[in-house]
Amino acid sequence: MIEHVVELGSELPQDVEALVTLRDSLASTPQGAAAVFVAALLVYVEDRAKGIPCLTLVMDRGRLTQGSNGYKGFEPGRQDLRDLDERVGSKPYLARSYVAGTTPSGEYRLPSPPFQVKVREQPHDVQAERAKVFVWSSGADSPRPLTLIKNNRGLWKATNWSSLTVGIRPPAAPLDDDL
């Protein structure tokens, strides 16, 4: 097993343009793409309208449908959006748990920058065009798998992230999330 710490930078993306820049700098590796996926989730939980294009950008084309709410004429499929709304939309702390330095006792507040995502790689799970990496959550006892596929531009895109959206330990105190 190989542990990676991927730095997202001193500011988290707030929109799709910023996420494109981050993606272009990090998603040439499966570990970097996993961190960019986390960044897209963070945008989504803060602002769903801005988050849908961000999620579109980090998902494999096979998970997308044509639509005007996403990016370049595509958007996540309805079932994927429904699942994200149900699992993550009502628990924004879940997305924040993938940022290193957050804790349940700290109500998953983001730490001081630079923001980082910890990713574990098992070399036999990374092949030329497909990879499975494991993303650490401060609210879970073990890292969560994320499956990625390399596209024709050499960028890694998420194809299965369901384990990243399942429950974690709740924050120690209710978080007033009116930001």
Helices and strands as residue ranges (DSSP letters): E 2-9, H 16-26, H 30-46, H 48-58, G 61-63, E 64-71, E 74-76, H 78-84, I 85-89, H 92-96, E 115-126, E 130-135, E 144-150, E 156-160, G 162-165
